[in-house]
Amino acid sequence: MVKDGGVIADGFSSELDELRQIQNHGDEFLCRLQHEEIARTGLGTLKVEYNRVAGFYIELSRKDAENAPAHYIRRQTMKNTERFITPELKAFEDKVLNARDRALALEKRLYDDILRQLQDNVKLFRDIARAAATLDVLATFAALADENGWVKPQFADYPVIDIEAGTHPVVAKTCDHFTPNDCELTHKRRLMLITGPNMGGKSTFMRQTALIVLLAHTGSFVPAQSVLLGKIDRIFTRIGASDDLASNRSTFMVEMSETAKILHQATDNSLVLMDEVGRGTATSDGLAIASAVAEHLLNKNKSFVLFATHYFELTRLPEKYPQAFNMHLTAVENGAEVVFLHQVKSGPASKSYGIAVAKLAGIPKRTLAAAQKYLAQLEENANKNNTQGDLFIENKSDTSEQEQENLNKYHDMSDILDKIDPDNLSPKDALSVIYQLKELL
């Protein structure tokens, strides 16, 4: 703060430097003055001193006082000494006593003078700052392109987004191996329906497409093998949501508000990212909303759209609208395990692998087994054209009471074995476990 001082650098003003020197090194001045005065007058008892009553003064013995120079002005007579002041010492006294206040006032005056001088060149300084910022951004773009092997995007005067082997510029830096993917949208293929498992890479694929388009339009090279882009006026996203309790808006309300804004504002030159629209409400409501939103984007907005969904019913949309097409993120099953390949392939996904993801998250085995049972029931009901079966209605496919009892016993045995640490099990405890398992069996 200017009022606290220290704003003006040393060496800018000799007057300010002197005031600071006085504040910080007054003793040095007094010592130097004393030596100079002794040498000049030859009076050995001469001392330069200070007290709060008399201020700064030169003290001489009564004997030497008789030989004091004419410019010494008598200030005080003591029993054995005389005290004098000189114009030089008086000036120094005034400086010391007022040095801080004068230094702060001088700094403020110098600061205001500098501002007045700078005002005439404000436009020049703005131009310099803008040029420095531009150089900073361009240098960063160049460094990123050189370090990561990014390519120069090409632009077309017709509607197209054609990305070959694109990557996510951030995620690719945080994993050992990132799978590049293509993305092709044209005036005949405007809405890409993306299906596939959770954790399969749908959101990352959508985000990397948007980031590549954004980077290209800022003048940067992009993380891909090649990129061809038509005119893109805006990028709209409906990815992720959270409650806004302060405004009394649920997650679903936030999602619908964002979707409404997109449907009202997106144009045929916009890129729209829709991630699992309708998931925050009942399945039938969500599916109906997602279908209607997709059709509105196709018929009204005519935007380029990446539409990720778990509603497999939507994968039939291309049968009605040729501008829609299906893509999916691949995964393979290896026994009871699932491996996500993160590759974008043509066509809809075969399944969502939700239970496999739940297993990876650490859901208990008993819960997973129950989920598998309910899934089989739902799939059977779906085959009977009852797409939303009631899990609480008795179904002939339910296991018998004996089978259910056996299943419960199996889970109990599994829980007992899961809790055992063989390396830390005493013979007595091992025998107890065997009895428990034998009883269950």
One Martini backbone bead per residue (centre of mass of N, CA, C, O) as a GRO file, in nm:
protein
  441
    1MET     BB    1   0.097   0.035   0.021
    2VAL     BB    2   0.144   0.364  -0.007
    3LYS     BB    3   0.094   0.448   0.300
    4ASP     BB    4   0.346   0.244   0.396
    5GLY     BB    5   0.550   0.229   0.192
    6GLY     BB    6   0.795   0.097  -0.037
    7VAL     BB    7   0.722   0.158  -0.348
    8ILE     BB    8   0.977   0.306  -0.399
    9ALA     BB    9   1.271   0.271  -0.524
   10ASP     BB   10   1.584   0.266  -0.498
   11GLY     BB   11   1.730   0.544  -0.690
   12PHE     BB   12   1.497   0.742  -0.791
   13SER     BB   13   1.539   0.930  -0.522
   14SER     BB   14   1.755   1.122  -0.344
   15GLU     BB   15   1.568   1.230  -0.124
   16LEU     BB   16   1.452   0.957  -0.035
   17ASP     BB   17   1.719   0.821   0.029
   18GLU     BB   18   1.796   1.017   0.258
   19LEU     BB   19   1.557   0.967   0.445
   20ARG     BB   20   1.616   0.663   0.478
   21GLN     BB   21   1.904   0.698   0.587
   22ILE     BB   22   1.820   0.850   0.840
   23GLN     BB   23   1.633   0.636   0.963
   24ASN     BB   24   1.861   0.389   0.943
   25HIS     BB   25   2.152   0.591   0.967
   26GLY     BB   26   2.201   0.822   1.196
   27ASP     BB   27   2.457   0.732   1.353
   28GLU     BB   28   2.657   0.766   1.120
   29PHE     BB   29   2.631   1.072   1.093
   30LEU     BB   30   2.722   1.149   1.379
   31CYS     BB   31   3.004   1.023   1.366
   32ARG     BB   32   3.104   1.180   1.120
   33LEU     BB   33   3.060   1.464   1.237
   34GLN     BB   34   3.246   1.438   1.478
   35HIS     BB   35   3.512   1.385   1.323
   36GLU     BB   36   3.502   1.644   1.152
   37GLU     BB   37   3.496   1.851   1.390
   38ILE     BB   38   3.759   1.769   1.527
   39ALA     BB   39   3.936   1.820   1.278
   40ARG     BB   40   3.852   2.124   1.239
   41THR     BB   41   3.900   2.229   1.559
   42GLY     BB   42   4.079   2.049   1.776
   43LEU     BB   43   3.856   1.938   1.980
   44GLY     BB   44   3.865   1.664   2.199
   45THR     BB   45   3.571   1.702   2.363
   46LEU     BB   46   3.395   1.651   2.127
   47LYS     BB   47   3.033   1.599   2.099
   48VAL     BB   48   2.770   1.406   1.948
   49GLU     BB   49   2.428   1.441   2.060
   50TYR     BB   50   2.119   1.302   2.227
   51ASN     BB   51   1.795   1.430   2.339
   52ARG     BB   52   1.463   1.494   2.405
   53VAL     BB   53   1.507   1.786   2.501
   54ALA     BB   54   1.758   1.903   2.315
   55GLY     BB   55   1.842   1.706   2.114
   56PHE     BB   56   2.073   1.805   1.903
   57TYR     BB   57   2.434   1.819   1.989
   58ILE     BB   58   2.728   2.003   2.096
   59GLU     BB   59   2.990   1.902   2.314
   60LEU     BB   60   3.179   2.099   2.560
   61SER     BB   61   3.407   2.199   2.742
   62ARG     BB   62   3.473   2.479   2.913
   63LYS     BB   63   3.750   2.521   2.783
   64ASP     BB   64   3.667   2.459   2.476
   65ALA     BB   65   3.432   2.668   2.455
   66GLU     BB   66   3.619   2.922   2.413
   67ASN     BB   67   3.703   2.781   2.109
   68ALA     BB   68   3.458   2.811   1.959
   69PRO     BB   69   3.314   2.855   1.685
   70ALA     BB   70   3.116   3.103   1.550
   71HIS     BB   71   2.880   2.896   1.436
   72TYR     BB   72   2.829   2.831   1.722
   73ILE     BB   73   2.533   2.771   1.907
   74ARG     BB   74   2.412   2.835   2.207
   75ARG     BB   75   2.189   2.616   2.407
   76GLN     BB   76   2.358   2.502   2.678
   77THR     BB   77   2.432   2.522   3.029
   78MET     BB   78   2.654   2.358   3.229
   79LYS     BB   79   2.867   2.285   3.476
   80ASN     BB   80   3.113   2.148   3.261
   81THR     BB   81   2.935   2.234   3.005
   82GLU     BB   82   2.869   2.291   2.653
   83ARG     BB   83   2.594   2.358   2.426
   84PHE     BB   84   2.555   2.310   2.068
   85ILE     BB   85   2.461   2.452   1.748
   86THR     BB   86   2.417   2.391   1.399
   87PRO     BB   87   2.300   2.421   1.093
   88GLU     BB   88   2.356   2.128   1.014
   89LEU     BB   89   2.230   1.993   1.272
   90LYS     BB   90   1.951   2.122   1.244
   91ALA     BB   91   1.882   1.998   0.972
   92PHE     BB   92   1.909   1.706   1.070
   93GLU     BB   93   1.696   1.717   1.288
   94ASP     BB   94   1.458   1.778   1.104
   95LYS     BB   95   1.487   1.524   0.935
   96VAL     BB   96   1.456   1.305   1.152
   97LEU     BB   97   1.182   1.397   1.288
   98ASN     BB   98   1.047   1.397   0.968
   99ALA     BB   99   1.125   1.158   0.783
  100ARG     BB  100   0.880   0.968   0.764
  101ASP     BB  101   0.663   1.167   0.678
  102ARG     BB  102   0.822   1.271   0.433
  103ALA     BB  103   0.858   1.001   0.290
  104LEU     BB  104   0.557   0.934   0.248
  105ALA     BB  105   0.483   1.196   0.098
  106LEU     BB  106   0.690   1.161  -0.129
  107GLU     BB  107   0.591   0.891  -0.237
  108LYS     BB  108   0.307   0.988  -0.313
  109ARG     BB  109   0.405   1.207  -0.512
  110LEU     BB  110   0.567   1.021  -0.699
  111TYR     BB  111   0.335   0.831  -0.772
  112ASP     BB  112   0.149   1.046  -0.899
  113ASP     BB  113   0.353   1.137  -1.115
  114ILE     BB  114   0.371   0.866  -1.261
  115LEU     BB  115   0.073   0.842  -1.339
  116ARG     BB  116   0.065   1.098  -1.510
  117GLN     BB  117   0.278   0.996  -1.714
  118LEU     BB  118   0.119   0.727  -1.796
  119GLN     BB  119  -0.155   0.827  -1.914
  120ASP     BB  120  -0.041   0.894  -2.206
  121ASN     BB  121   0.022   0.546  -2.230
  122VAL     BB  122  -0.213   0.343  -2.200
  123LYS     BB  123  -0.251   0.223  -2.482
  124LEU     BB  124   0.035   0.109  -2.507
  125PHE     BB  125   0.019  -0.082  -2.260
  126ARG     BB  126  -0.218  -0.249  -2.364
  127ASP     BB  127  -0.076  -0.348  -2.619
  128ILE     BB  128   0.153  -0.489  -2.471
  129ALA     BB  129  -0.020  -0.684  -2.301
  130ARG     BB  130  -0.162  -0.818  -2.541
  131ALA     BB  131   0.095  -0.919  -2.680
  132ALA     BB  132   0.201  -1.090  -2.444
  133ALA     BB  133  -0.046  -1.276  -2.423
  134THR     BB  134  -0.035  -1.384  -2.710
  135LEU     BB  135   0.248  -1.506  -2.691
  136ASP     BB  136   0.186  -1.697  -2.460
  137VAL     BB  137  -0.029  -1.867  -2.603
  138LEU     BB  138   0.133  -1.944  -2.860
  139ALA     BB  139   0.367  -2.080  -2.710
  140THR     BB  140   0.189  -2.297  -2.580
  141PHE     BB  141   0.081  -2.421  -2.835
  142ALA     BB  142   0.358  -2.497  -2.951
  143ALA     BB  143   0.454  -2.678  -2.721
  144LEU     BB  144   0.223  -2.884  -2.730
  145ALA     BB  145   0.257  -2.969  -3.026
  146ASP     BB  146   0.556  -3.065  -2.996
  147GLU     BB  147   0.535  -3.263  -2.744
  148ASN     BB  148   0.251  -3.429  -2.865
  149GLY     BB  149   0.190  -3.431  -3.181
  150TRP     BB  150   0.015  -3.228  -3.298
  151VAL     BB  151  -0.234  -3.101  -3.525
  152LYS     BB  152  -0.353  -2.937  -3.796
  153PRO     BB  153  -0.642  -2.802  -3.861
  154GLN     BB  154  -0.916  -2.827  -4.076
  155PHE     BB  155  -1.129  -2.625  -4.292
  156ALA     BB  156  -1.477  -2.593  -4.377
  157ASP     BB  157  -1.783  -2.487  -4.574
  158TYR     BB  158  -1.907  -2.745  -4.440
  159PRO     BB  159  -2.073  -2.984  -4.267
  160VAL     BB  160  -1.823  -3.098  -4.022
  161ILE     BB  161  -1.687  -3.385  -3.820
  162ASP     BB  162  -1.343  -3.502  -3.856
  163ILE     BB  163  -1.195  -3.746  -3.646
  164GLU     BB  164  -0.866  -3.884  -3.617
  165ALA     BB  165  -0.742  -4.015  -3.351
  166GLY     BB  166  -0.852  -3.907  -3.087
  167THR     BB  167  -0.778  -3.722  -2.781
  168HIS     BB  168  -0.744  -3.655  -2.446
  169PRO     BB  169  -0.542  -3.404  -2.320
  170VAL     BB  170  -0.567  -3.508  -2.012
  171VAL     BB  171  -0.616  -3.817  -1.980
  172ALA     BB  172  -0.362  -3.907  -2.148
  173LYS     BB  173  -0.165  -3.805  -1.902
  174THR     BB  174  -0.296  -4.019  -1.665
  175CYS     BB  175  -0.225  -4.267  -1.852
  176ASP     BB  176  -0.061  -4.529  -2.001
  177HIS     BB  177  -0.325  -4.595  -2.192
  178PHE     BB  178  -0.469  -4.450  -2.484
  179THR     BB  179  -0.763  -4.466  -2.678
  180PRO     BB  180  -0.818  -4.388  -2.982
  181ASN     BB  181  -1.074  -4.194  -3.172
  182ASP     BB  182  -1.333  -4.159  -3.384
  183CYS     BB  183  -1.520  -3.875  -3.551
  184GLU     BB  184  -1.828  -3.867  -3.755
  185LEU     BB  185  -1.988  -3.575  -3.895
  186THR     BB  186  -2.273  -3.496  -4.097
  187HIS     BB  187  -2.549  -3.403  -4.276
  188LYS     BB  188  -2.628  -3.729  -4.267
  189ARG     BB  189  -2.468  -3.743  -3.968
  190ARG     BB  190  -2.582  -3.592  -3.665
  191LEU     BB  191  -2.665  -3.845  -3.469
  192MET     BB  192  -2.494  -3.997  -3.198
  193LEU     BB  193  -2.543  -4.305  -3.059
  194ILE     BB  194  -2.425  -4.392  -2.728
  195THR     BB  195  -2.318  -4.702  -2.616
  196GLY     BB  196  -2.249  -4.869  -2.303
  197PRO     BB  197  -2.058  -4.900  -2.046
  198ASN     BB  198  -1.969  -4.828  -1.761
  199MET     BB  199  -1.643  -4.707  -1.796
  200GLY     BB  200  -1.605  -4.717  -2.124
  201GLY     BB  201  -1.591  -4.386  -2.241
  202LYS     BB  202  -1.817  -4.187  -2.325
  203SER     BB  203  -1.751  -3.914  -2.188
  204THR     BB  204  -1.463  -3.888  -2.294
  205PHE     BB  205  -1.535  -3.886  -2.595
  206MET     BB  206  -1.711  -3.633  -2.585
  207ARG     BB  207  -1.507  -3.436  -2.461
  208GLN     BB  208  -1.280  -3.462  -2.675
  209THR     BB  209  -1.443  -3.349  -2.905
  210ALA     BB  210  -1.495  -3.069  -2.782
  211LEU     BB  211  -1.193  -2.993  -2.732
  212ILE     BB  212  -1.099  -3.006  -3.023
  213VAL     BB  213  -1.290  -2.790  -3.132
  214LEU     BB  214  -1.199  -2.566  -2.939
  215LEU     BB  215  -0.897  -2.558  -3.003
  216ALA     BB  216  -0.925  -2.498  -3.305
  217HIS     BB  217  -1.085  -2.216  -3.254
  218THR     BB  218  -0.821  -2.088  -3.094
  219GLY     BB  219  -0.549  -2.190  -3.274
  220SER     BB  220  -0.488  -2.484  -3.220
  221PHE     BB  221  -0.360  -2.760  -3.198
  222VAL     BB  222  -0.441  -3.121  -3.208
  223PRO     BB  223  -0.538  -3.441  -3.060
  224ALA     BB  224  -0.449  -3.593  -3.360
  225GLN     BB  225  -0.416  -3.698  -3.689
  226SER     BB  226  -0.698  -3.566  -3.789
  227VAL     BB  227  -0.886  -3.252  -3.887
  228LEU     BB  228  -1.231  -3.171  -3.981
  229LEU     BB  229  -1.402  -2.849  -3.998
  230GLY     BB  230  -1.670  -2.676  -3.964
  231LYS     BB  231  -1.904  -2.472  -3.864
  232ILE     BB  232  -1.888  -2.352  -3.517
  233ASP     BB  233  -2.067  -2.166  -3.281
  234ARG     BB  234  -2.138  -2.390  -3.050
  235ILE     BB  235  -2.119  -2.546  -2.719
  236PHE     BB  236  -2.319  -2.804  -2.582
  237THR     BB  237  -2.388  -2.927  -2.240
  238ARG     BB  238  -2.508  -3.253  -2.080
  239ILE     BB  239  -2.299  -3.307  -1.809
  240GLY     BB  240  -2.386  -3.365  -1.541
  241ALA     BB  241  -2.505  -3.326  -1.193
  242SER     BB  242  -2.664  -3.117  -0.934
  243ASP     BB  243  -2.774  -2.990  -0.667
  244ASP     BB  244  -3.000  -2.689  -0.594
  245LEU     BB  245  -3.113  -2.621  -0.292
  246ALA     BB  246  -3.122  -2.310  -0.269
  247SER     BB  247  -3.330  -2.320  -0.539
  248ASN     BB  248  -3.506  -2.578  -0.540
  249ARG     BB  249  -3.316  -2.798  -0.709
  250SER     BB  250  -3.287  -3.077  -0.858
  251THR     BB  251  -3.114  -3.279  -1.053
  252PHE     BB  252  -3.340  -3.306  -1.266
  253MET     BB  253  -3.394  -3.001  -1.292
  254VAL     BB  254  -3.117  -2.923  -1.393
  255GLU     BB  255  -3.120  -3.104  -1.641
  256MET     BB  256  -3.378  -2.977  -1.774
  257SER     BB  257  -3.275  -2.685  -1.791
  258GLU     BB  258  -3.035  -2.744  -1.978
  259THR     BB  259  -3.198  -2.876  -2.203
  260ALA     BB  260  -3.380  -2.635  -2.268
  261LYS     BB  261  -3.154  -2.442  -2.355
  262ILE     BB  262  -3.062  -2.611  -2.593
  263LEU     BB  263  -3.335  -2.629  -2.753
  264HIS     BB  264  -3.347  -2.304  -2.784
  265GLN     BB  265  -3.026  -2.242  -2.900
  266ALA     BB  266  -2.957  -2.443  -3.098
  267THR     BB  267  -2.798  -2.509  -3.404
  268ASP     BB  268  -2.676  -2.628  -3.715
  269ASN     BB  269  -2.372  -2.524  -3.585
  270SER     BB  270  -2.386  -2.710  -3.342
  271LEU     BB  271  -2.253  -2.868  -3.048
  272VAL     BB  272  -2.394  -3.160  -2.884
  273LEU     BB  273  -2.399  -3.283  -2.538
  274MET     BB  274  -2.557  -3.593  -2.431
  275ASP     BB  275  -2.580  -3.739  -2.094
  276GLU     BB  276  -2.820  -3.925  -1.990
  277VAL     BB  277  -3.107  -3.847  -2.046
  278GLY     BB  278  -3.351  -3.918  -1.785
  279ARG     BB  279  -3.214  -4.063  -1.520
  280GLY     BB  280  -3.379  -3.891  -1.275
  281THR     BB  281  -3.616  -4.091  -1.337
  282ALA     BB  282  -3.829  -4.280  -1.449
  283THR     BB  283  -3.795  -4.491  -1.700
  284SER     BB  284  -4.038  -4.404  -1.875
  285ASP     BB  285  -3.989  -4.099  -1.856
  286GLY     BB  286  -3.694  -4.094  -1.950
  287LEU     BB  287  -3.740  -4.224  -2.227
  288ALA     BB  288  -3.939  -4.015  -2.333
  289ILE     BB  289  -3.753  -3.769  -2.309
  290ALA     BB  290  -3.511  -3.870  -2.474
  291SER     BB  291  -3.666  -3.911  -2.738
  292ALA     BB  292  -3.772  -3.619  -2.771
  293VAL     BB  293  -3.495  -3.477  -2.770
  294ALA     BB  294  -3.371  -3.620  -3.013
  295GLU     BB  295  -3.592  -3.531  -3.217
  296HIS     BB  296  -3.554  -3.227  -3.180
  297LEU     BB  297  -3.254  -3.216  -3.272
  298LEU     BB  298  -3.320  -3.326  -3.557
  299ASN     BB  299  -3.570  -3.138  -3.655
  300LYS     BB  300  -3.499  -2.847  -3.533
  301ASN     BB  301  -3.185  -2.797  -3.484
  302LYS     BB  302  -2.969  -2.977  -3.651
  303SER     BB  303  -2.739  -3.079  -3.491
  304PHE     BB  304  -2.456  -3.181  -3.353
  305VAL     BB  305  -2.470  -3.514  -3.192
  306LEU     BB  306  -2.395  -3.649  -2.867
  307PHE     BB  307  -2.574  -3.952  -2.748
  308ALA     BB  308  -2.584  -4.076  -2.439
  309THR     BB  309  -2.705  -4.415  -2.343
  310HIS     BB  310  -2.919  -4.678  -2.166
  311TYR     BB  311  -3.144  -4.671  -2.379
  312PHE     BB  312  -3.203  -4.920  -2.606
  313GLU     BB  313  -3.454  -4.807  -2.753
  314LEU     BB  314  -3.293  -4.573  -2.905
  315THR     BB  315  -3.146  -4.761  -3.125
  316ARG     BB  316  -3.413  -4.730  -3.324
  317LEU     BB  317  -3.400  -4.441  -3.446
  318PRO     BB  318  -3.265  -4.495  -3.735
  319GLU     BB  319  -3.529  -4.619  -3.858
  320LYS     BB  320  -3.663  -4.316  -3.869
  321TYR     BB  321  -3.364  -4.167  -3.874
  322PRO     BB  322  -3.097  -4.136  -4.091
  323GLN     BB  323  -2.923  -3.918  -3.910
  324ALA     BB  324  -2.905  -4.157  -3.729
  325PHE     BB  325  -2.654  -4.336  -3.521
  326ASN     BB  326  -2.464  -4.614  -3.410
  327MET     BB  327  -2.259  -4.642  -3.113
  328HIS     BB  328  -1.985  -4.812  -2.927
  329LEU     BB  329  -1.843  -4.935  -2.634
  330THR     BB  330  -1.613  -5.167  -2.566
  331ALA     BB  331  -1.644  -5.514  -2.437
  332VAL     BB  332  -1.520  -5.796  -2.242
  333GLU     BB  333  -1.555  -6.130  -2.139
  334ASN     BB  334  -1.379  -6.300  -1.854
  335GLY     BB  335  -1.588  -6.471  -1.743
  336ALA     BB  336  -1.660  -6.277  -1.457
  337GLU     BB  337  -1.518  -6.067  -1.622
  338VAL     BB  338  -1.447  -5.722  -1.731
  339VAL     BB  339  -1.328  -5.555  -2.033
  340PHE     BB  340  -1.225  -5.236  -2.121
  341LEU     BB  341  -1.146  -5.094  -2.449
  342HIS     BB  342  -1.238  -4.797  -2.553
  343GLN     BB  343  -1.389  -4.855  -2.826
  344VAL     BB  344  -1.526  -4.719  -3.117
  345LYS     BB  345  -1.819  -4.864  -3.256
  346SER     BB  346  -2.037  -4.991  -3.457
  347GLY     BB  347  -2.328  -4.983  -3.312
  348PRO     BB  348  -2.481  -5.137  -3.065
  349ALA     BB  349  -2.496  -5.248  -2.765
  350SER     BB  350  -2.552  -5.555  -2.592
  351LYS     BB  351  -2.457  -5.435  -2.304
  352SER     BB  352  -2.388  -5.277  -1.974
  353TYR     BB  353  -2.243  -5.409  -1.717
  354GLY     BB  354  -2.348  -5.316  -1.430
  355ILE     BB  355  -2.268  -5.556  -1.239
  356ALA     BB  356  -1.965  -5.545  -1.298
  357VAL     BB  357  -1.926  -5.260  -1.184
  358ALA     BB  358  -2.033  -5.320  -0.900
  359LYS     BB  359  -1.807  -5.519  -0.835
  360LEU     BB  360  -1.570  -5.316  -0.864
  361ALA     BB  361  -1.695  -5.133  -0.623
  362GLY     BB  362  -1.781  -5.360  -0.380
  363ILE     BB  363  -2.022  -5.521  -0.389
  364PRO     BB  364  -2.175  -5.757  -0.244
  365LYS     BB  365  -2.237  -6.079  -0.331
  366ARG     BB  366  -2.532  -6.099  -0.246
  367THR     BB  367  -2.627  -5.852  -0.405
  368LEU     BB  368  -2.535  -5.948  -0.684
  369ALA     BB  369  -2.710  -6.205  -0.692
  370ALA     BB  370  -2.978  -6.055  -0.671
  371ALA     BB  371  -2.940  -5.881  -0.924
  372GLN     BB  372  -2.921  -6.118  -1.122
  373LYS     BB  373  -3.202  -6.224  -1.069
  374TYR     BB  374  -3.361  -5.967  -1.146
  375LEU     BB  375  -3.251  -5.947  -1.434
  376ALA     BB  376  -3.371  -6.211  -1.537
  377GLN     BB  377  -3.662  -6.128  -1.484
  378LEU     BB  378  -3.669  -5.874  -1.662
  379GLU     BB  379  -3.592  -6.015  -1.927
  380GLU     BB  380  -3.836  -6.203  -1.932
  381ASN     BB  381  -4.050  -5.979  -1.927
  382ALA     BB  382  -3.953  -5.840  -2.185
  383ASN     BB  383  -4.014  -6.090  -2.370
  384LYS     BB  384  -4.335  -6.036  -2.275
  385ASN     BB  385  -4.380  -5.717  -2.311
  386ASN     BB  386  -4.263  -5.641  -2.007
  387THR     BB  387  -4.043  -5.387  -1.954
  388GLN     BB  388  -4.175  -5.331  -1.643
  389GLY     BB  389  -4.138  -5.523  -1.408
  390ASP     BB  390  -4.249  -5.671  -1.108
  391LEU     BB  391  -4.050  -5.762  -0.837
  392PHE     BB  392  -4.315  -5.828  -0.629
  393ILE     BB  393  -4.411  -6.051  -0.815
  394GLU     BB  394  -4.490  -6.354  -0.859
  395ASN     BB  395  -4.279  -6.597  -1.021
  396LYS     BB  396  -4.225  -6.890  -1.189
  397SER     BB  397  -3.904  -6.837  -1.200
  398ASP     BB  398  -3.877  -6.880  -0.927
  399THR     BB  399  -3.733  -7.017  -0.684
  400SER     BB  400  -3.745  -7.241  -0.471
  401GLU     BB  401  -3.731  -7.284  -0.140
  402GLN     BB  402  -3.489  -7.479  -0.146
  403GLU     BB  403  -3.312  -7.309  -0.337
  404GLN     BB  404  -3.308  -7.060  -0.158
  405GLU     BB  405  -3.183  -7.193   0.087
  406ASN     BB  406  -2.924  -7.284  -0.054
  407LEU     BB  407  -2.836  -6.998  -0.138
  408ASN     BB  408  -2.809  -6.887   0.149
  409LYS     BB  409  -2.595  -7.092   0.243
  410TYR     BB  410  -2.383  -7.016   0.039
  411HIS     BB  411  -2.350  -6.725   0.141
  412ASP     BB  412  -2.266  -6.799   0.427
  413MET     BB  413  -2.010  -6.954   0.346
  414SER     BB  414  -1.880  -6.721   0.194
  415ASP     BB  415  -1.858  -6.528   0.435
  416ILE     BB  416  -1.675  -6.706   0.611
  417LEU     BB  417  -1.437  -6.729   0.407
  418ASP     BB  418  -1.384  -6.420   0.371
  419LYS     BB  419  -1.291  -6.385   0.692
  420ILE     BB  420  -1.045  -6.558   0.637
  421ASP     BB  421  -0.702  -6.594   0.770
  422PRO     BB  422  -0.489  -6.848   0.729
  423ASP     BB  423  -0.219  -6.721   0.858
  424ASN     BB  424  -0.412  -6.646   1.141
  425LEU     BB  425  -0.499  -6.954   1.209
  426SER     BB  426  -0.593  -7.154   1.440
  427PRO     BB  427  -0.666  -7.476   1.504
  428LYS     BB  428  -0.925  -7.417   1.665
  429ASP     BB  429  -1.054  -7.223   1.458
  430ALA     BB  430  -1.055  -7.420   1.220
  431LEU     BB  431  -1.244  -7.628   1.350
  432SER     BB  432  -1.484  -7.432   1.383
  433VAL     BB  433  -1.524  -7.376   1.081
  434ILE     BB  434  -1.581  -7.667   0.993
  435TYR     BB  435  -1.842  -7.697   1.158
  436GLN     BB  436  -1.999  -7.472   1.021
  437LEU     BB  437  -1.984  -7.583   0.731
  438LYS     BB  438  -2.110  -7.861   0.790
  439GLU     BB  439  -2.382  -7.755   0.886
  440LEU     BB  440  -2.461  -7.609   0.626
  441LEU     BB  441  -2.413  -7.869   0.433
   0.00000   0.00000   0.00000
